[in-house]
Amino acid sequence: MTKFYFLRHGKTVYNQEERLQGGQVDSPLLPEALRNATKAGAYLATVPFEAVVTSSQKRAVDTARAALSAIPRQYELITTPALREIDFGDWDGDKIRDHIADPAMIRFYKDPANYTGAEFGGESFTDVMQRGKDYLKEVFAAHPQGSILVVAHSVTISVVIGALLGDDFTTIKKRGLVDNTSVSVVATDDFEHFSLEEWNKTDFL
């Protein structure tokens, strides 16, 4: 049995400013985010991880490092662009309100099955699902037993978990996006069948 522990990065300045913060941009974590990441690490401290993998984006790396600072065991931090956030193309970093009435952004929020991001050079949800799932399959092949800590982003975690569970977009949309510094857990024996053991847990904060 392998369990993937998904930890979303902490709240950033861009989150606070309600900006699109995708795969191209980064902004600093807020002080509360670093404190909460440390709390997440304390919550996970008893889990003997086989590996710790994170998006290569700074907000995820900084969250991972803060979480690991609360875990007595030492881990090598493996970074990968495969876990970066969905790419918003030319819109990355813009205020959400500047595009909220655009048909593409309406599809992003209300009709994910038909959202592509192509109008502004972005990625589709399917793109994110595929690269995330492909990467985790490689991690599973290397660690077919044990626990893996995966530090990434709201959309990436939410849709990749949906892809692992075999959910359609209606189910993924209904479940929603994970919160900052939340933990979600998915288990598998064979990387074919998955069970959701924890979703969007934040009561340790």
Buried (B, 14 or more C-beta within 10 A) or exposed (E): EBBBBBBBBBBBBBBEEEBBBBBBBBBEBBEBBBBBBBBBBBBBEEBEBBBBBBBBBBBBBBBBBBBBEBBEEEBEBBBBEBBBBBBBBEBBBBEBEEBEEEEBBEBBEEEBEEBBBEBBEBBBBBBBBBBBBEBBEEBBEEBBEEBBBBBBBBBBBBBBBBBBBEBEBEEBBEBEBBBBBBBBBBBBEEBEEBEBEBBBBBEBB
